Amino acid sequence: FRIINTGTDFLTSSSDLGFCATGSVEAGDRYGETFWGFNLNNPAHTLDINGGLCVTGSTILGTDATGSVNVVGNFFVNQATEATLADNADALTIAQMLGRLAKITPTTSRSKATPTAAQIVAGITLPTVDQAWDFTVINLAAGGSGNKLTLTAGDGAVTLVGSMELNDASSATFRVRLTNVDSEAVTIYRIS
């Protein structure tokens, strides 16, 4: 869809039936501007969805986004089949991290590096500072085997916060945050 704001006021939008778009949903509703989506860069602006929100592409809220998206009901994401990490010391790929779910069955304790900061930033469409996503790794080694998985920082400015060690028969969720997209830098937090 395409919306052109021909008035002098900003747009505030709501949907009781849902909202579907193909392409990117981006901020931008200034006077006379042609844009895709809704501007949430004003605290008075909200996008209330009481039906469904379907986006094929990306949903982007800039670093100055201060509005909100309110979803009444369930919020669903498409989850592709989980990545299977090799039982070796190969580094993770950006595709595996963006897939949000990976599993490994290590036969001995393993270490795997994250992608480099440059690879992580390059793997994001329209990267912006403070963009973030979560991914989970499941260690399927038998309980009591002692076969741990440890994530290590890839080359460049990759900062790891929290324990990066997954015991056997456990899982961990990490949040990846872009901290600089020009001189690529990334922080990865263990959040569970």
C-alpha positions, 0 to 999 in steps of 0.5 A: 500500500502507499499512503500520501499525507496531503494534510497539515497534521501528522497521521495517527492510525488504528486498525480493528481489522488488522494491517497487512503490507508487503515491503518495509513498514517505516517511520515517515508521515510528514506533510506531503511525504509519500511513505509506507507505513506509520510514523511512531516518532511522536509520543502522541502517535500510536498504531493500535492493532486489534486484528493482525499485523502482517509484514513481509519485509521489515518493520523499522522504528528508528532510534528516535522512535518514541511512539508505540505499537499496541497489539491486542491479542497475540503477536506472532512471528514466523519461525523457520526450521531451527538451524543445526550447528555442526559439532565442531568449532566453526563460527556461527553465521549471521543467517543462523543468528537471524533465524532466532533458533539453533540447536547443537548436540556436542560430543565434547565441549565446544567453543563457537565464535560469533560472526564478526561485527562487520558481518553482523551489521552487513547482514541487517537490511537498513541497519540502525544503532540500537536495532536488536533481536534475540536468538536462542541456542539449545544444547542437546547434549545428554544431561550429566555429559559435561559437553558444554557450548561456549560462545566467544566474540568474533573479530572486531568490536563484538562485546559479550555481556553475561555468561556465554556458556551453555551447560549440557541439556540446557538453552540460552537466549541472547540479545544482539544489539547494534551499537555502531553501524559505521565503524561496526560494533555489536553487543551480545547480551545473555538474557536467559 
